Amino acid sequence: MNVRQSVDATDDYRKGTRRRGEELERAILTATLDELADVGYSGLTMERVALRARTSKTVLYRRWPGRAELVMDACKIGRIPEVDIPDTGSLRTDVLALLRQMSATMATPFGGIMRGLLAEMTRDPELGRLIRERVHKVGPVSINAILERAIERGEVDRRILDSRRATVATDLLRNHFLLFGTPVDDAIIVDIVDEVYLPLVLRHPQSAAE
């Protein structure tokens, strides 16, 4: 649906049954996701969303101070998939499974929306702050849970958790996604884990002997 169609559809929206509460909010958030898919974050405006949701900008601003907050709430109903933290009994297979889950999410329409949002972070500080708070924490939380189990098994030293090495695998996957999009070839995931991540975090024999 283009904006002209949206305007035509909203010319008489006040004549219909008035939506309130959750019904109205869901209509607005769904319209926001549709706009993101059509024009990206750079083209999204509160006016466009209001037209598409058949409501007014005033209604939007009563609930959200700006488009960054609106977009982040819309991504919730777009279902930022909950990560099923792998527990295979091995650090290598756990990290491979996690990266494959993340890659599968990136290949969905939601992943495409998130790629656009990540690209806009440097131009919109408020959007960047919200993405770091609500989205980027998913990878670190998951990889830290995996590392905790690896520490218990003696595969990794605890000091790794407080180092930049902890999130290198998820960081590299995200960077590849931003530069090249999807699909992310499975061979790339295996290379990230085997050639970069494991040599950085696995406990060396001399460490184990200490």
C-alpha positions in Angstrom: 0.0 0.0 0.0 1.4 3.4 -0.9 0.8 6.7 0.9 -1.9 7.8 -1.6 -3.8 4.6 -0.9 -3.4 5.1 2.8 -4.8 8.6 2.5 -7.8 7.4 0.6 -8.4 4.7 3.2 -8.2 7.1 6.1 -10.4 10.0 4.7 -13.4 8.7 6.6 -11.7 6.7 9.4 -13.5 8.8 12.1 -16.9 7.6 10.7 -16.2 4.0 11.6 -16.1 2.3 15.0 -13.6 4.0 17.2 -10.7 1.8 18.2 -9.2 2.0 21.6 -6.6 0.4 23.8 -4.8 -2.7 22.6 -6.7 -2.8 19.3 -5.6 0.7 18.3 -2.1 0.1 19.5 -1.7 -3.1 17.5 -3.0 -1.3 14.4 -0.4 1.4 14.8 2.5 -1.0 15.5 1.5 -3.2 12.5 1.3 -0.1 10.3 4.8 0.8 11.6 6.2 -2.6 10.6 4.6 -2.3 7.2 6.1 1.2 6.7 9.6 -0.1 7.7 9.3 -2.9 5.1 8.2 -0.4 2.4 10.4 2.7 3.0 12.8 1.8 5.7 13.6 3.8 8.8 14.9 6.8 6.9 11.6 7.2 5.1 9.3 6.5 8.0 7.4 9.4 9.5 4.8 9.6 12.2 2.4 11.0 9.6 2.9 8.1 7.3 2.3 5.6 10.1 -0.8 7.5 11.2 -2.2 7.4 7.7 -1.5 3.8 7.3 -3.1 2.9 10.7 -6.1 5.2 9.9 -5.6 7.4 13.0 -4.0 10.7 13.7 -0.5 11.9 14.6 -1.8 13.2 17.9 -2.8 9.7 18.9 0.7 8.5 18.1 2.4 11.2 20.1 0.2 10.5 23.1 1.9 7.0 23.3 5.3 7.5 21.8 7.6 10.6 22.0 9.1 9.9 18.6 9.6 7.4 15.8 12.6 5.6 17.5 10.4 4.5 20.4 7.5 3.7 18.1 9.8 1.5 15.9 11.3 -0.4 18.9 7.8 -1.2 20.2 6.7 -2.3 16.7 9.7 -4.7 16.6 8.3 -6.4 19.7 5.1 -7.4 17.9 7.3 -8.3 14.9 8.6 -10.9 17.3 12.2 -10.4 18.0 12.7 -14.2 18.2 13.7 -15.5 21.6 17.0 -17.3 21.4 16.9 -20.9 22.5 20.3 -21.1 24.2 21.9 -24.3 23.1 23.2 -26.8 25.6 25.0 -29.5 23.6 27.7 -30.3 26.1 30.5 -28.6 24.1 31.4 -24.9 23.6 32.0 -25.4 19.8 28.7 -27.0 19.1 26.8 -24.6 21.4 28.3 -21.5 19.6 27.6 -23.0 16.2 24.0 -23.7 17.1 23.6 -20.1 18.5 25.1 -18.5 15.3 22.9 -20.7 13.1 19.8 -19.5 15.1 20.8 -15.9 14.7 21.5 -16.4 11.0 18.1 -17.9 10.5 16.5 -14.9 12.1 18.5 -12.6 9.9 17.1 -14.3 6.8 13.5 -13.4 7.8 11.7 -10.2 6.8 12.3 -9.1 10.4 16.0 -9.5 9.9 15.8 -7.2 6.9 14.1 -4.6 9.0 16.7 -4.9 11.7 19.5 -4.5 9.1 18.0 -1.2 8.0 17.7 0.0 11.6 21.3 -0.9 12.4 22.4 1.0 9.4 20.6 4.1 10.7 22.1 4.0 14.2 24.9 6.5 13.5 22.4 9.0 12.1 19.9 8.8 14.9 21.5 8.7 18.4 18.2 7.9 20.1 17.5 5.0 17.8 21.0 3.8 18.5 20.5 4.0 22.2 17.3 2.0 22.1 18.7 -0.7 19.8 21.7 -1.2 22.1 19.4 -1.5 25.1 16.7 -3.7 23.6 18.3 -5.7 20.8 22.1 -5.9 21.0 21.9 -7.4 24.5 20.4 -10.6 23.1 23.7 -11.8 21.6 25.9 -11.0 24.6 23.4 -12.6 27.1 23.2 -15.8 25.1 26.9 -16.1 24.5 27.6 -15.4 28.2 25.3 -18.2 29.2 27.1 -20.6 26.9 30.5 -19.5 28.2 29.3 -19.9 31.8 28.7 -23.6 31.1 32.0 -23.9 29.2 33.7 -22.5 32.3 32.1 -25.1 34.5 33.3 -27.8 32.1 36.8 -26.4 32.2 36.9 -25.3 28.6 37.2 -21.6 29.2 38.8 -19.4 31.9 36.4 -17.2 33.8 38.3 -14.0 32.9 37.1 -14.4 29.3 33.6 -13.3 30.4 34.9 -9.8 31.2 36.9 -9.5 28.0 36.0 -8.3 24.5 36.8 -11.9 23.3 33.5 -13.1 24.8 31.3 -11.6 22.1 33.6 -11.9 19.1 31.5 -14.7 17.4 28.2 -12.8 17.6 29.9 -9.5 16.6 31.5 -11.0 13.5 28.2 -12.6 12.4 26.4 -9.3 12.9 29.1 -7.4 10.9 28.9 -9.9 8.1 25.2 -9.5 8.0 25.4 -5.7 7.8 28.0 -5.8 5.0 26.7 -8.6 2.9 23.1 -9.4 4.0 21.7 -12.9 3.9 21.8 -15.8 3.5 25.0 -16.2 5.6 26.7 -19.3 4.2 27.1 -22.0 6.9 30.8 -22.3 6.0 31.2 -18.7 7.2 29.7 -19.5 10.5 32.0 -22.5 10.9 35.0 -20.3 10.0 34.0 -17.7 12.6 33.8 -20.4 15.3 36.8 -22.6 14.4 39.2 -20.1 12.9 38.6 -17.1 15.1 36.4 -17.7 18.2 37.7 -20.9 19.7 41.4 -20.0 19.4 40.6 -16.8 21.3 38.6 -18.2 24.2 39.5 -21.9 24.7 41.6 -22.6 27.7 45.2 -23.4 26.7 47.0 -26.4 28.2 49.3 -24.2 30.2 46.3 -22.3 31.7 44.7 -25.6 32.7 47.9 -26.6 34.5 48.1 -23.4 36.6 
